[in-house]
């Protein structure tokens, strides 16, 4: 599969430093699977890590 995907990236081991990026869809190997995510949510731990 080719194309791009959206990803939330933690850019540094520090408070904040989270970016929404458009990245290439990763290439998968013969023993891998690629899952298309239709919906996602942010939990309290995610918010805590960002702050």
PDB file of N, CA, C and O in Angstrom, chain B, residues numbered from 101:
ATOM      1  N   UNK B 101       0.855  -1.171   0.000  1.00  0.00           N
ATOM      2  CA  UNK B 101       0.000   0.000   0.000  1.00  0.00           C
ATOM      3  C   UNK B 101       0.899   1.230   0.000  1.00  0.00           C
ATOM      4  O   UNK B 101       1.911   1.264   0.700  1.00  0.00           O
ATOM      5  N   UNK B 102       0.540   2.216  -0.764  1.00  0.00           N
ATOM      6  CA  UNK B 102       1.289   3.470  -0.792  1.00  0.00           C
ATOM      7  C   UNK B 102       0.379   4.594  -0.364  1.00  0.00           C
ATOM      8  O   UNK B 102      -0.839   4.426  -0.301  1.00  0.00           O
ATOM      9  N   UNK B 103       0.953   5.720  -0.075  1.00  0.00           N
ATOM     10  CA  UNK B 103       0.171   6.879   0.323  1.00  0.00           C
ATOM     11  C   UNK B 103       0.662   7.423   1.647  1.00  0.00           C
ATOM     12  O   UNK B 103       1.776   7.131   2.084  1.00  0.00           O
ATOM     13  N   UNK B 104      -0.184   8.217   2.278  1.00  0.00           N
ATOM     14  CA  UNK B 104       0.181   8.830   3.551  1.00  0.00           C
ATOM     15  C   UNK B 104      -0.869   8.541   4.609  1.00  0.00           C
ATOM     16  O   UNK B 104      -1.988   8.121   4.312  1.00  0.00           O
ATOM     17  N   UNK B 105      -0.477   8.778   5.842  1.00  0.00           N
ATOM     18  CA  UNK B 105      -1.379   8.604   6.979  1.00  0.00           C
ATOM     19  C   UNK B 105      -1.127   9.737   7.959  1.00  0.00           C
ATOM     20  O   UNK B 105      -0.081  10.385   7.910  1.00  0.00           O
ATOM     21  N   UNK B 106      -2.073   9.974   8.838  1.00  0.00           N
ATOM     22  CA  UNK B 106      -1.906  10.966   9.905  1.00  0.00           C
ATOM     23  C   UNK B 106      -1.434  10.236  11.146  1.00  0.00           C
ATOM     24  O   UNK B 106      -1.887   9.127  11.427  1.00  0.00           O
ATOM     25  N   UNK B 107      -0.511  10.860  11.902  1.00  0.00           N
ATOM     26  CA  UNK B 107       0.028  10.233  13.101  1.00  0.00           C
ATOM     27  C   UNK B 107       0.312  11.296  14.155  1.00  0.00           C
ATOM     28  O   UNK B 107       0.785  12.386  13.834  1.00  0.00           O
ATOM     29  N   UNK B 108       0.023  10.978  15.407  1.00  0.00           N
ATOM     30  CA  UNK B 108       0.422  11.825  16.525  1.00  0.00           C
ATOM     31  C   UNK B 108       1.792  11.347  16.966  1.00  0.00           C
ATOM     32  O   UNK B 108       1.977  10.170  17.277  1.00  0.00           O
ATOM     33  N   UNK B 109       2.761  12.269  16.994  1.00  0.00           N
ATOM     34  CA  UNK B 109       4.147  11.924  17.278  1.00  0.00           C
ATOM     35  C   UNK B 109       4.610  12.668  18.517  1.00  0.00           C
ATOM     36  O   UNK B 109       4.498  13.892  18.589  1.00  0.00           O
ATOM     37  N   UNK B 110       5.129  11.939  19.488  1.00  0.00           N
ATOM     38  CA  UNK B 110       5.768  12.534  20.677  1.00  0.00           C
ATOM     39  C   UNK B 110       7.194  12.834  20.267  1.00  0.00           C
ATOM     40  O   UNK B 110       7.985  11.908  20.089  1.00  0.00           O
ATOM     41  N   UNK B 111       7.549  14.111  20.111  1.00  0.00           N
ATOM     42  CA  UNK B 111       8.806  14.500  19.492  1.00  0.00           C
ATOM     43  C   UNK B 111       9.980  14.594  20.458  1.00  0.00           C
ATOM     44  O   UNK B 111      11.127  14.645  20.015  1.00  0.00           O
ATOM     45  N   UNK B 112       9.728  14.618  21.761  1.00  0.00           N
ATOM     46  CA  UNK B 112      10.819  14.688  22.741  1.00  0.00           C
ATOM     47  C   UNK B 112      10.320  14.161  24.072  1.00  0.00           C
ATOM     48  O   UNK B 112       9.121  14.179  24.349  1.00  0.00           O
ATOM     49  N   UNK B 113      11.249  13.690  24.893  1.00  0.00           N
ATOM     50  CA  UNK B 113      10.909  13.199  26.232  1.00  0.00           C
ATOM     51  C   UNK B 113      10.826  14.388  27.182  1.00  0.00           C
ATOM     52  O   UNK B 113      11.663  14.557  28.068  1.00  0.00           O
ATOM     53  N   UNK B 114       9.806  15.200  26.979  1.00  0.00           N
ATOM     54  CA  UNK B 114       9.592  16.408  27.778  1.00  0.00           C
ATOM     55  C   UNK B 114       8.106  16.750  27.720  1.00  0.00           C
ATOM     56  O   UNK B 114       7.402  16.264  26.835  1.00  0.00           O
ATOM     57  N   UNK B 115       7.618  17.573  28.641  1.00  0.00           N
ATOM     58  CA  UNK B 115       6.213  17.972  28.590  1.00  0.00           C
ATOM     59  C   UNK B 115       5.874  18.615  27.240  1.00  0.00           C
ATOM     60  O   UNK B 115       6.692  19.319  26.649  1.00  0.00           O
ATOM     61  N   UNK B 116       4.685  18.363  26.782  1.00  0.00           N
ATOM     62  CA  UNK B 116       4.282  18.891  25.477  1.00  0.00           C
ATOM     63  C   UNK B 116       4.927  18.083  24.371  1.00  0.00           C
ATOM     64  O   UNK B 116       4.938  16.853  24.418  1.00  0.00           O
ATOM     65  N   UNK B 117       5.456  18.760  23.389  1.00  0.00           N
ATOM     66  CA  UNK B 117       6.205  18.132  22.303  1.00  0.00           C
ATOM     67  C   UNK B 117       5.411  17.042  21.593  1.00  0.00           C
ATOM     68  O   UNK B 117       5.940  15.961  21.336  1.00  0.00           O
ATOM     69  N   UNK B 118       4.160  17.311  21.277  1.00  0.00           N
ATOM     70  CA  UNK B 118       3.336  16.384  20.510  1.00  0.00           C
ATOM     71  C   UNK B 118       2.938  17.088  19.223  1.00  0.00           C
ATOM     72  O   UNK B 118       2.486  18.233  19.246  1.00  0.00           O
ATOM     73  N   UNK B 119       3.108  16.398  18.098  1.00  0.00           N
ATOM     74  CA  UNK B 119       2.755  16.969  16.806  1.00  0.00           C
ATOM     75  C   UNK B 119       1.865  16.014  16.028  1.00  0.00           C
ATOM     76  O   UNK B 119       2.026  14.796  16.109  1.00  0.00           O
ATOM     77  N   UNK B 120       0.933  16.568  15.280  1.00  0.00           N
ATOM     78  CA  UNK B 120       0.137  15.793  14.333  1.00  0.00           C
ATOM     79  C   UNK B 120       0.847  15.901  12.990  1.00  0.00           C
ATOM     80  O   UNK B 120       0.990  16.998  12.449  1.00  0.00           O
ATOM     81  N   UNK B 121       1.291  14.772  12.449  1.00  0.00           N
ATOM     82  CA  UNK B 121       2.072  14.765  11.214  1.00  0.00           C
ATOM     83  C   UNK B 121       1.419  13.888  10.158  1.00  0.00           C
ATOM     84  O   UNK B 121       0.670  12.964  10.472  1.00  0.00           O
ATOM     85  N   UNK B 122       1.715  14.191   8.909  1.00  0.00           N
ATOM     86  CA  UNK B 122       1.358  13.331   7.790  1.00  0.00           C
ATOM     87  C   UNK B 122       2.617  12.569   7.415  1.00  0.00           C
ATOM     88  O   UNK B 122       3.635  13.169   7.071  1.00  0.00           O
ATOM     89  N   UNK B 123       2.546  11.242   7.483  1.00  0.00           N
ATOM     90  CA  UNK B 123       3.701  10.381   7.254  1.00  0.00           C
ATOM     91  C   UNK B 123       3.396   9.345   6.181  1.00  0.00           C
ATOM     92  O   UNK B 123       2.230   9.045   5.925  1.00  0.00           O
ATOM     93  N   UNK B 124       4.434   8.795   5.550  1.00  0.00           N
ATOM     94  CA  UNK B 124       4.185   7.707   4.596  1.00  0.00           C
ATOM     95  C   UNK B 124       3.621   6.476   5.313  1.00  0.00           C
ATOM     96  O   UNK B 124       3.995   6.192   6.451  1.00  0.00           O
ATOM     97  N   UNK B 125       2.740   5.762   4.659  1.00  0.00           N
ATOM     98  CA  UNK B 125       2.239   4.505   5.212  1.00  0.00           C
ATOM     99  C   UNK B 125       3.414   3.530   5.246  1.00  0.00           C
ATOM    100  O   UNK B 125       4.089   3.352   4.232  1.00  0.00           O
ATOM    101  N   UNK B 126       3.672   2.891   6.396  1.00  0.00           N
ATOM    102  CA  UNK B 126       4.824   1.997   6.481  1.00  0.00           C
ATOM    103  C   UNK B 126       4.682   0.770   5.590  1.00  0.00           C
ATOM    104  O   UNK B 126       3.581   0.269   5.362  1.00  0.00           O
ATOM    105  N   UNK B 127       5.806   0.304   5.098  1.00  0.00           N
ATOM    106  CA  UNK B 127       5.829  -0.943   4.335  1.00  0.00           C
ATOM    107  C   UNK B 127       5.780  -2.101   5.327  1.00  0.00           C
ATOM    108  O   UNK B 127       6.441  -2.057   6.365  1.00  0.00           O
ATOM    109  N   UNK B 128       5.016  -3.117   5.021  1.00  0.00           N
ATOM    110  CA  UNK B 128       4.895  -4.254   5.926  1.00  0.00           C
ATOM    111  C   UNK B 128       5.648  -5.451   5.357  1.00  0.00           C
ATOM    112  O   UNK B 128       5.820  -5.592   4.146  1.00  0.00           O
ATOM    113  N   UNK B 129       6.087  -6.300   6.269  1.00  0.00           N
ATOM    114  CA  UNK B 129       6.791  -7.516   5.873  1.00  0.00           C
ATOM    115  C   UNK B 129       5.836  -8.679   5.712  1.00  0.00           C
ATOM    116  O   UNK B 129       4.631  -8.523   5.910  1.00  0.00           O
ATOM    117  N   UNK B 130       6.358  -9.851   5.352  1.00  0.00           N
ATOM    118  CA  UNK B 130       5.514 -11.021   5.097  1.00  0.00           C
ATOM    119  C   UNK B 130       4.805 -11.548   6.345  1.00  0.00           C
ATOM    120  O   UNK B 130       3.824 -12.281   6.225  1.00  0.00           O
ATOM    121  N   UNK B 131       5.281 -11.190   7.540  1.00  0.00           N
ATOM    122  CA  UNK B 131       4.630 -11.649   8.774  1.00  0.00           C
ATOM    123  C   UNK B 131       3.931 -10.509   9.509  1.00  0.00           C
ATOM    124  O   UNK B 131       3.580 -10.654  10.680  1.00  0.00           O
ATOM    125  N   UNK B 132       3.726  -9.379   8.839  1.00  0.00           N
ATOM    126  CA  UNK B 132       3.095  -8.195   9.439  1.00  0.00           C
ATOM    127  C   UNK B 132       1.678  -8.027   8.919  1.00  0.00           C
ATOM    128  O   UNK B 132       1.282  -8.636   7.925  1.00  0.00           O
ATOM    129  N   UNK B 133       0.926  -7.188   9.614  1.00  0.00           N
ATOM    130  CA  UNK B 133      -0.386  -6.762   9.124  1.00  0.00           C
ATOM    131  C   UNK B 133      -0.444  -5.246   9.216  1.00  0.00           C
ATOM    132  O   UNK B 133       0.250  -4.645  10.036  1.00  0.00           O
ATOM    133  N   UNK B 134      -1.249  -4.641   8.399  1.00  0.00           N
ATOM    134  CA  UNK B 134      -1.469  -3.204   8.422  1.00  0.00           C
ATOM    135  C   UNK B 134      -2.948  -2.987   8.717  1.00  0.00           C
ATOM    136  O   UNK B 134      -3.811  -3.505   8.008  1.00  0.00           O
ATOM    137  N   UNK B 135      -3.235  -2.225   9.756  1.00  0.00           N
ATOM    138  CA  UNK B 135      -4.606  -2.013  10.209  1.00  0.00           C
ATOM    139  C   UNK B 135      -5.017  -0.577   9.895  1.00  0.00           C
ATOM    140  O   UNK B 135      -4.295   0.363  10.225  1.00  0.00           O
ATOM    141  N   UNK B 136      -6.164  -0.408   9.265  1.00  0.00           N
ATOM    142  CA  UNK B 136      -6.701   0.929   9.008  1.00  0.00           C
ATOM    143  C   UNK B 136      -7.547   1.338  10.214  1.00  0.00           C
ATOM    144  O   UNK B 136      -8.504   0.647  10.562  1.00  0.00           O
ATOM    145  N   UNK B 137      -7.205   2.443  10.843  1.00  0.00           N
ATOM    146  CA  UNK B 137      -7.920   2.932  12.014  1.00  0.00           C
ATOM    147  C   UNK B 137      -9.022   3.878  11.538  1.00  0.00           C
ATOM    148  O   UNK B 137      -8.753   4.844  10.825  1.00  0.00           O
ATOM    149  N   UNK B 138     -10.254   3.595  11.933  1.00  0.00           N
ATOM    150  CA  UNK B 138     -11.373   4.456  11.550  1.00  0.00           C
ATOM    151  C   UNK B 138     -11.651   5.532  12.584  1.00  0.00           C
ATOM    152  O   UNK B 138     -12.146   6.606  12.243  1.00  0.00           O
ATOM    153  N   UNK B 139     -11.336   5.253  13.855  1.00  0.00           N
ATOM    154  CA  UNK B 139     -11.578   6.223  14.917  1.00  0.00           C
ATOM    155  C   UNK B 139     -10.573   5.990  16.036  1.00  0.00           C
ATOM    156  O   UNK B 139     -10.111   4.869  16.250  1.00  0.00           O
ATOM    157  N   UNK B 140     -10.246   7.049  16.735  1.00  0.00           N
ATOM    158  CA  UNK B 140      -9.323   6.955  17.870  1.00  0.00           C
ATOM    159  C   UNK B 140      -9.746   7.973  18.916  1.00  0.00           C
ATOM    160  O   UNK B 140     -10.491   8.908  18.623  1.00  0.00           O
ATOM    161  N   UNK B 141      -9.272   7.787  20.121  1.00  0.00           N
ATOM    162  CA  UNK B 141      -9.610   8.707  21.206  1.00  0.00           C
ATOM    163  C   UNK B 141      -8.356   8.993  22.027  1.00  0.00           C
ATOM    164  O   UNK B 141      -7.345   8.300  21.912  1.00  0.00           O
ATOM    165  N   UNK B 142      -8.444  10.010  22.839  1.00  0.00           N
ATOM    166  CA  UNK B 142      -7.355  10.386  23.735  1.00  0.00           C
ATOM    167  C   UNK B 142      -7.800  10.057  25.156  1.00  0.00           C
ATOM    168  O   UNK B 142      -8.881  10.462  25.583  1.00  0.00           O
ATOM    169  N   UNK B 143      -6.964   9.323  25.885  1.00  0.00           N
ATOM    170  CA  UNK B 143      -7.317   8.978  27.259  1.00  0.00           C
ATOM    171  C   UNK B 143      -6.615   9.939  28.232  1.00  0.00           C
ATOM    172  O   UNK B 143      -5.782  10.747  27.821  1.00  0.00           O
ATOM    173  N   UNK B 144      -6.952   9.846  29.494  1.00  0.00           N
ATOM    174  CA  UNK B 144      -6.375  10.714  30.513  1.00  0.00           C
ATOM    175  C   UNK B 144      -4.869  10.591  30.607  1.00  0.00           C
ATOM    176  O   UNK B 144      -4.192  11.583  30.875  1.00  0.00           O
ATOM    177  N   UNK B 145      -4.326   9.407  30.396  1.00  0.00           N
ATOM    178  CA  UNK B 145      -2.880   9.222  30.422  1.00  0.00           C
ATOM    179  C   UNK B 145      -2.217   9.996  29.292  1.00  0.00           C
ATOM    180  O   UNK B 145      -1.154  10.586  29.483  1.00  0.00           O
ATOM    181  N   UNK B 146      -2.839   9.998  28.114  1.00  0.00           N
ATOM    182  CA  UNK B 146      -2.301  10.777  26.982  1.00  0.00           C
ATOM    183  C   UNK B 146      -2.231  12.259  27.338  1.00  0.00           C
ATOM    184  O   UNK B 146      -1.237  12.924  27.048  1.00  0.00           O
ATOM    185  N   UNK B 147      -3.273  12.769  27.957  1.00  0.00           N
ATOM    186  CA  UNK B 147      -3.298  14.177  28.366  1.00  0.00           C
ATOM    187  C   UNK B 147      -2.212  14.438  29.408  1.00  0.00           C
ATOM    188  O   UNK B 147      -1.527  15.459  29.347  1.00  0.00           O
ATOM    189  N   UNK B 148      -2.052  13.529  30.355  1.00  0.00           N
ATOM    190  CA  UNK B 148      -1.032  13.669  31.387  1.00  0.00           C
ATOM    191  C   UNK B 148       0.377  13.693  30.770  1.00  0.00           C
ATOM    192  O   UNK B 148       1.207  14.510  31.169  1.00  0.00           O
ATOM    193  N   UNK B 149       0.648  12.820  29.816  1.00  0.00           N
ATOM    194  CA  UNK B 149       1.945  12.773  29.158  1.00  0.00           C
ATOM    195  C   UNK B 149       2.203  14.077  28.400  1.00  0.00           C
ATOM    196  O   UNK B 149       3.325  14.584  28.398  1.00  0.00           O
ATOM    197  N   UNK B 150       1.185  14.607  27.769  1.00  0.00           N
ATOM    198  CA  UNK B 150       1.367  15.864  27.022  1.00  0.00           C
ATOM    199  C   UNK B 150       1.727  17.005  27.953  1.00  0.00           C
ATOM    200  O   UNK B 150       2.559  17.848  27.615  1.00  0.00           O
ATOM    201  N   UNK B 151       1.093  17.038  29.146  1.00  0.00           N
ATOM    202  CA  UNK B 151       1.373  18.136  30.091  1.00  0.00           C
ATOM    203  C   UNK B 151       2.631  17.843  30.866  1.00  0.00           C
ATOM    204  O   UNK B 151       3.037  18.642  31.710  1.00  0.00           O
TER     205      UNK B 151
END
